[in-house]
Amino acid sequence: MNIIDLLKFSIKGLRSRTLRSVLTLLGILVGVILLTTVLTVSDSVTYSLASIFAKGGLNNIYVAHTAEGFTRADISQIERIPHVVAVSPRLTAGVSINYGGLREEAVIIGLPKEKIALVIPDLEVKEGAKTLTSTYGCFIGSSLASKIEEKGLKIRVGDVIYVSLRNARIALRVEGVLERYGFTFIGYIDESLIVPYDAVKKLIEEAAGHRITRYQELIVIADSVDNVDFITEHLRYLYGKAVMIFAIKDIVKSIIES
């Protein structure tokens, strides 16, 4: 499947789903396009692929529900599939941040604290803690931190960043400043805040005015690239046309073969 096929497939899904599913699928589509750009504009595709292998991205399978969403029972069921290491929900949102009176635009990526190292296995911390310990702690990406520092404010571990989405706002404490990471399918880490899932969920709920009771997107982590197809087939058997599945290794393969 080449990028044109991916676009057609995504557009077909976009036409027939609810608004929430549209936004989820659109986010995945953007990821596909960005990943394609990374791998095709470079003269060294081999180097780009090696970087993705090193970051463990080829083990990740993105599963988006096209209807009502996943439940906790669904997560438990998927975790029981052989060769599944972990299952992580994800939430993302474009936000405004305020640090010491300076405002910047950013993206927050919400993952369960205990799943961050599995979803992004090679994440390195330049300063601060290697893991998030608080529900309202955060990692700040290197480029985002640099933007703030270029305007005269030094990002320090323990400082507070205010994050706004529409009329909702939360305060996050910086627990770590990240080393440069680059692009991954989960998002552009360097321009983002990585935040515990529950904190992002609360922010989005306040902004939307209703509770989030299900998971629209899950990241399934395989124990090996060799077992991704096995897991993908099980997911299709369990959920059929109710889900859209994007395996990173398949996308990379399609780009190489196109």
Secondary structure per residue as TSV (DSSP state, phi and psi in degrees):
chain	resnum	aa	ss	phi	psi
A	1	M	-	360.0	122.6
A	2	N	-	-93.1	-177.6
A	3	I	H	-65.0	-32.1
A	4	I	H	-64.9	-42.6
A	5	D	H	-62.2	-40.2
A	6	L	H	-62.1	-41.0
A	7	L	H	-64.3	-45.6
A	8	K	H	-61.8	-42.8
A	9	F	H	-62.9	-42.5
A	10	S	H	-68.1	-41.9
A	11	I	H	-63.6	-39.1
A	12	K	H	-59.2	-42.5
A	13	G	H	-67.5	-36.6
A	14	L	H	-64.1	-31.9
A	15	R	H	-72.2	-19.5
A	16	S	T	-118.9	17.3
A	17	R	S	-123.5	169.8
A	18	T	-	-71.8	168.9
A	19	L	H	-59.8	-42.2
A	20	R	H	-63.2	-42.3
A	21	S	H	-66.8	-37.2
A	22	V	H	-57.7	-47.0
A	23	L	H	-64.4	-40.0
A	24	T	H	-62.7	-48.3
A	25	L	H	-67.2	-35.6
A	26	L	H	-63.0	-40.7
A	27	G	H	-61.5	-40.9
A	28	I	H	-66.4	-41.5
A	29	L	H	-60.3	-43.6
A	30	V	H	-58.8	-41.0
A	31	G	H	-60.4	-42.3
A	32	V	H	-60.9	-46.3
A	33	I	H	-64.0	-44.5
A	34	L	H	-64.0	-41.8
A	35	L	H	-63.0	-41.2
A	36	T	H	-61.3	-42.7
A	37	T	H	-60.3	-45.4
A	38	V	H	-58.1	-39.6
A	39	L	H	-87.5	-17.0
A	40	T	H	-106.2	-25.8
A	41	V	S	-81.2	-17.3
A	42	S	S	-84.7	145.7
A	43	D	S	-75.8	-14.6
A	44	S	-	-117.7	80.3
A	45	V	H	-63.1	-36.1
A	46	T	H	-58.8	-43.0
A	47	Y	H	-64.2	-42.1
A	48	S	H	-62.9	-43.4
A	49	L	H	-64.7	-39.4
A	50	A	H	-61.4	-37.7
A	51	S	H	-64.2	-41.6
A	52	I	H	-65.9	-42.8
A	53	F	H	-57.2	-45.3
A	54	A	H	-62.9	-32.1
A	55	K	H	-85.2	-2.4
A	56	G	T	77.4	9.9
A	57	G	G	-65.3	-25.7
A	58	L	G	-70.1	-13.0
A	59	N	G	-83.7	-11.2
A	60	N	E	-90.0	136.9
A	61	I	E	-121.5	123.3
A	62	Y	E	-98.2	125.9
A	63	V	E	-123.3	116.8
A	64	A	E	-110.9	128.5
A	65	H	E	-81.5	131.9
A	66	T	S	-93.4	3.0
A	67	A	S	-132.2	-111.6
A	68	E	S	-79.1	-18.2
A	69	G	-	104.6	169.6
A	70	F	B	-90.0	152.6
A	71	T	-	-108.5	174.0
A	72	R	H	-61.7	-34.3
A	73	A	H	-63.4	-37.1
A	74	D	H	-62.5	-43.4
A	75	I	H	-60.0	-44.7
A	76	S	H	-61.5	-39.6
A	77	Q	H	-65.8	-42.9
A	78	I	H	-67.5	-36.7
A	79	E	H	-62.3	-23.0
A	80	R	T	-84.8	-6.6
A	81	I	S	-66.8	132.3
A	82	P	T	-55.1	141.6
A	83	H	T	77.3	4.3
A	84	V	E	-85.7	122.1
A	85	V	E	-83.4	-42.4
A	86	A	E	-161.8	159.1
A	87	V	E	-128.5	125.9
A	88	S	E	-127.3	128.3
A	89	P	E	-73.5	159.4
A	90	R	-	-140.5	140.9
A	91	L	E	-130.3	139.5
A	92	T	E	-134.8	154.3
A	93	A	E	-158.0	144.5
A	94	G	E	-82.3	128.7
A	95	V	E	-135.2	168.7
A	96	S	E	-106.1	138.4
A	97	I	E	-118.7	151.0
A	98	N	E	-128.3	118.3
A	99	Y	E	-127.8	109.1
A	100	G	T	60.7	28.7
A	101	G	T	93.9	-11.8
A	102	L	E	-89.3	137.2
A	103	R	E	-112.3	139.7
A	104	E	E	-142.8	155.8
A	105	E	E	-92.0	142.9
A	106	A	E	-153.5	176.7
A	107	V	E	-120.5	136.2
A	108	I	E	-104.4	136.1
A	109	I	E	-114.1	116.5
A	110	G	E	-100.4	119.9
A	111	L	E	-135.9	148.3
A	112	P	-	-56.6	138.2
A	113	K	G	-52.7	-43.2
A	114	E	G	-75.6	-7.6
A	115	K	G	-104.2	-9.6
A	116	I	H	-57.5	-47.5
A	117	A	H	-65.4	-25.8
A	118	L	H	-80.5	-40.8
A	119	V	H	-73.1	-38.4
A	120	I	S	-124.7	77.3
A	121	P	T	-67.0	-25.4
A	122	D	T	-104.9	23.6
A	123	L	-	-66.6	126.8
A	124	E	-	-116.9	139.3
A	125	V	E	-102.7	124.4
A	126	K	E	-78.7	-36.3
A	127	E	E	-148.7	131.9
A	128	G	E	106.7	-159.5
A	129	A	-	-77.3	150.5
A	130	K	S	-85.1	-16.3
A	131	T	S	-134.5	151.7
A	132	L	-	-81.2	135.1
A	133	T	-	-112.0	-20.8
A	134	S	S	-110.0	149.6
A	135	T	T	-61.0	-28.6
A	136	Y	T	-115.5	33.9
A	137	G	E	-94.3	167.8
A	138	C	E	-155.5	154.4
A	139	F	E	-98.5	141.7
A	140	I	E	-113.4	132.9
A	141	G	-	-66.3	154.2
A	142	S	H	-64.1	-41.9
A	143	S	H	-68.5	-39.0
A	144	L	H	-64.6	-42.3
A	145	A	H	-62.9	-40.2
A	146	S	H	-65.1	-38.9
A	147	K	H	-58.5	-43.4
A	148	I	H	-67.9	-42.4
A	149	E	H	-68.0	-31.0
A	150	E	H	-65.7	-21.3
A	151	K	T	-93.2	7.0
A	152	G	T	105.6	1.4
A	153	L	-	-115.8	129.7
A	154	K	-	-87.0	127.9
A	155	I	-	-74.9	124.3
A	156	R	-	-122.8	141.9
A	157	V	T	-61.7	132.0
A	158	G	T	101.5	-17.0
A	159	D	-	-73.3	162.4
A	160	V	E	-105.5	135.4
A	161	I	E	-115.5	128.8
A	162	Y	E	-93.7	130.0
A	163	V	E	-116.8	127.2
A	164	S	E	-120.9	140.0
A	165	L	E	-137.5	110.5
A	166	R	T	55.6	-121.7
A	167	N	T	-97.3	4.8
A	168	A	E	-95.4	149.1
A	169	R	E	-148.8	142.0
A	170	I	E	-132.7	156.9
A	171	A	E	-106.2	128.9
A	172	L	E	-117.8	139.8
A	173	R	E	-98.7	129.4
A	174	V	E	-69.0	118.1
A	175	E	E	-104.3	-16.9
A	176	G	E	-164.8	144.0
A	177	V	E	-105.3	125.9
A	178	L	E	-85.4	152.0
A	179	E	-	-71.7	161.6
A	180	R	-	-58.4	133.6
A	181	Y	-	-122.4	-42.3
A	182	G	-	95.1	-165.7
A	183	F	E	-85.2	139.4
A	184	T	E	-135.6	168.7
A	185	F	T	-63.5	-26.1
A	186	I	T	-73.2	-19.4
A	187	G	E	148.0	173.8
A	188	Y	E	-87.6	95.1
A	189	I	G	-57.4	-38.3
A	190	D	G	-65.2	-23.4
A	191	E	G	-104.9	15.7
A	192	S	E	-122.5	165.3
A	193	L	E	-107.1	128.6
A	194	I	E	-97.6	122.1
A	195	V	E	-133.0	146.7
A	196	P	E	-55.2	141.6
A	197	Y	H	-52.8	-44.5
A	198	D	H	-63.6	-32.9
A	199	A	H	-69.1	-43.0
A	200	V	H	-66.4	-39.5
A	201	K	H	-58.6	-45.7
A	202	K	H	-62.7	-42.7
A	203	L	H	-61.4	-47.2
A	204	I	H	-66.2	-39.0
A	205	E	H	-61.2	-44.4
A	206	E	H	-65.3	-39.0
A	207	A	H	-69.5	-36.9
A	208	A	H	-85.7	-22.2
A	209	G	T	81.5	17.4
A	210	H	S	-153.1	161.1
A	211	R	-	-78.4	149.2
A	212	I	-	-98.4	114.0
A	213	T	-	-107.5	-11.1
A	214	R	S	-134.2	171.4
A	215	Y	B	-108.3	120.8
A	216	Q	S	-81.7	-26.0
A	217	E	E	-138.2	138.3
A	218	L	E	-127.1	147.7
A	219	I	E	-110.8	120.5
A	220	V	E	-104.2	124.5
A	221	I	E	-104.4	121.8
A	222	A	E	-87.8	156.8
A	223	D	S	-76.2	-15.4
A	224	S	-	-159.1	150.1
A	225	V	G	-58.3	-34.1
A	226	D	G	-63.7	-20.3
A	227	N	G	-103.3	5.1
A	228	V	H	-62.8	-44.5
A	229	D	H	-62.2	-40.4
A	230	F	H	-59.0	-46.4
A	231	I	H	-67.4	-41.3
A	232	T	H	-60.2	-42.3
A	233	E	H	-63.8	-39.2
A	234	H	H	-63.3	-40.8
A	235	L	H	-63.8	-40.8
A	236	R	H	-65.9	-37.0
A	237	Y	H	-65.0	-41.2
A	238	L	H	-72.4	-39.0
A	239	Y	H	-119.1	-13.2
A	240	G	G	54.9	-131.3
A	241	K	G	-80.9	0.9
A	242	A	G	-77.4	-7.4
A	243	V	E	-131.5	156.9
A	244	M	E	-113.8	133.1
A	245	I	E	-119.4	128.9
A	246	F	E	-123.7	109.7
A	247	A	E	-96.3	125.7
A	248	I	H	-57.0	-40.9
A	249	K	H	-64.1	-33.3
A	250	D	H	-71.2	-37.8
A	251	I	H	-64.8	-44.9
A	252	V	H	-62.2	-42.2
A	253	K	H	-61.9	-42.0
A	254	S	H	-65.4	-34.6
A	255	I	H	-67.7	-42.0
A	256	I	H	-64.7	-38.2
A	257	E	H	-84.4	-13.3
A	258	S	-	-78.5	360.0
